[in-house]
Amino acid sequence: MDYEAVLIQVLTLLQQEQRLSYRVLKRRLHLDDDLLEDLKEDLIYAKKLAVDEDGRVLVWVGEAAALPQTAPPPAVLSTSAAERRQLTVLFCDLVGSTALSAQLDPEDLREVVRAYQDTCTKVIARFDGHIAQYLGDGLLVYCGYPHAHEDDAQRAVWAGLGILDALGQLNTRLEQKRGVHLAARLGIHTGLVVVGDVGGGARQEQLALGETPNLAARLQGIAAPNTLVISAATF
């Protein structure tokens, strides 16, 4: 599985549950020891989104990273504001972003990623989708929240196909200007979730909790470059 896809799954699980033991993480996502160590290095030291606890537990701290010895207060999902609903979740992630970062100067890379994100955002807006999070060069998109439609599953698929089409047009410009070619993987799943405030203190986000986002991330992880994979539920 592509590293970026695994990273998105780990981030999603960690934001939802706030604390994950390494043994459970390896079992749930079928990680080997080397991949787990890469993820720990990335999340704890490079991105500073998590801290290690006693060599056994990964603890989410978000963008406002705490000291390594300090665990953040547990996340709270406000039951008064939480809402149970049917939701279609789309994950979109760039293919080969590590190689791209080695190829380009950081400022050029930033421009390329912003052009990619702007392209995706315009397509998603056409179908009234909601970008819940930007996860590095990945996007977590909800169709059905905050505005529900009878055809949210179709809207998600149209948005996904529209992104692939728009990236083709973007590549024409990027190849001429930067000499790079972008490819994306997309996955979509539809199911029940609970949407509400997740986080603590000033760091709160409206996120969907449940199996649906995890399955969408897994589908994105198995998609071939420039393809969209949907679940049977979405179909």
N, C-alpha and C positions, 0 to 999 in steps of 0.2 A: 504494500500500500504506500502511496506517496506520502512523504514526511509531512507536507503541509496539511494533508487531509487528516492525518493522525493528530497533528497539533491542534487543529480545530476541534476535533472530538474531545481531546483532553481539556482544552479551554472551556468548552461547553459544559462538560461534566463538572469541572472544578468550580466554575461560576455558580452552577446550580447547587452543588452539595457543599462547597466551601472547603471541605477536608476529604482527602482520599488517601487510603493506604496504598503503598506501592504494590503490595500483593494483589489487592482487589483491582487496581488499575491494570496490571499485567493480565489478569484473568479476563476482565471485561472486554479489553481491546486486543487481546492476544498479542501482547508486546514481548519481544525478547529482551534480554538484559542490555544489549548494546543500544537498542532503540530507547529503552527507558532512561538510560544514562544520558543520551543525547537530549531527550526531552527535559530532564532535570537541569542539565547545563543551560539549556535555552531559557526555560521558564524562571529558574531561580537566579541565575547569574547574568544572563544576557538581557532578558526582557524585564527582570525583576517584578514578575507578576505573582510569584509564589515564594514561599520559604519552606525549608525542610524542618521537620520536627522529629528529633531523635533517630534520624535515619530510616524512619518507617512510614512517615505520613507527609503528604504534600498539602500545604495550606495556602489557600488563595488570599492574596493581599491586594490584588488589582493594581491600577496604575500608581496609586499612592503607596509605594512599597514601604513596609515597616522594616525595622532592624531585623536581622536574621534571628535574634533571640526572642522576638516579640510576635505573638500570634494575634491576628486581628479579632475584633468581636465577631461572633457568628452572624451569618447573614440572616435576615428576617424577611419572610414573605408575608406581607400584610394581608391577613385573611379578609379584612373588611373591604380591601380594594381589589383582591384577587378575583379573577373571573374564569370560569370553566367554559371552554368553547372549542368548536371544531376549527382547526387551523391547517393551512398548507404551508410547509416550510421549505424554502429553497436555499441550498448552499451553493455558492459559486467561489471557485478558487483558481488562481493562476497556476499553470503547469510550469515547472522548471524555474521557479523564482530564485532559487539559490544560484543557479548558473547565470541567470540574468543579472543578479547583484554582483557577480564576479566580472561580468562583461562590461558593465557600465559604471561610470563615475557616480558617486552617491547622489549628486544633484540631478544628473540625468536620469537616474533610476527613479528619483522622486517624481520627476515630471512624467515619466512613463506610467508609473503607478497611478498618479492623479488622473492622467488621461483615461486610463482603464476604468478607474472608479467613476469618473464623470460620465463615461459612456454607459456603464451599467446603471448608474443612477437615473439617467434620462429614460432608459428603456423601462426600468421598474416603475417609474412615476407614471408612464403611459397606461399601465395596468393597475394603478392605485395600490401598488405593493408598498410595504413598509420596511426600510432597512433598519433592522434592530441593532446590528453591530457591524463595525468594520474590524475584522480580525486579521491584522497584517494586510496581506493582499487578498484576503477572503472576505466574502460578504454573507451575512446571515439575514435572510429576507423572509418576512411574514406576508402571506396573502390571506386575508380574513381578519386581520387586526392592524390598526384599531377600527377599520371600516370593513364590515362583512358584506359579501356579495354572494348571490346564489351560485356564481360560477368561479369561485376563488381558485379551485384546482385548475380550471382551464386558464385562468389569468396567470397563474404561476408558470404553467407550461409555455404559454405564449411569451411571457417575460423571459424565460430561459432561452427559448429559441431566438427571441429578439436580441438577446445579449450576444449569442454566438454570431448572428448575422452582423450586428453592429461592430463586433471585434474584427470581423473580416474587413470592414471598411476602415476601421482604425489602423489595422496593420498596413494598409496601403500607404498611409501617411508616415507611420513609424518606420517602415522599411526604408523609405526615402530619406527621412530625417535622421534616424538613429541606427539604422541597419539591424533592427530587431523585429522579431515576429512573436506575437503573443498567442498563447493557447489557453483555454480554460476547461475545467471540468465542472459539471453541474449535477446536483442530485436533488430530488423532490420527494417528499412524503407528506401524506395527509393523515391527521388523527386528532384525538382529543388532547388538550393541554390545559394547564392552568396558567393564566397570564397575570402577572402582578409585579410589584416592586421587589427587586432582589438587591441585597447589599446592606450596608450599614453606614450611618453617619451621612456625610455629604455625598458619598459614592453610592448612588442607587440607579438601577436601570429597570426598564420594563422588559422582562424576559418571559418566554414561554417555557414552562417546566413540564417534563414528561418524556416519554420515549420518542415522541415524534421528531424533535430536533436531532436526537442521536441517530435515528435511522436515516434521516436526510443526509447527515454528514457521512454515514457509511456508504450510502449510494453514490455520493459525490466522490468518495475515495476510490470506488471501483470503476468509475466512468473513464472511458478512453479520452484522450485529449480532443477538445472541441466536440464533445458529445454531451447529451443530457440523458440521465437515467432517472426514471420515475418508478415509484412503487406500484404494486397492484392496487393499493387503496386509492392512490391518486388517479390511476387509470379508470 
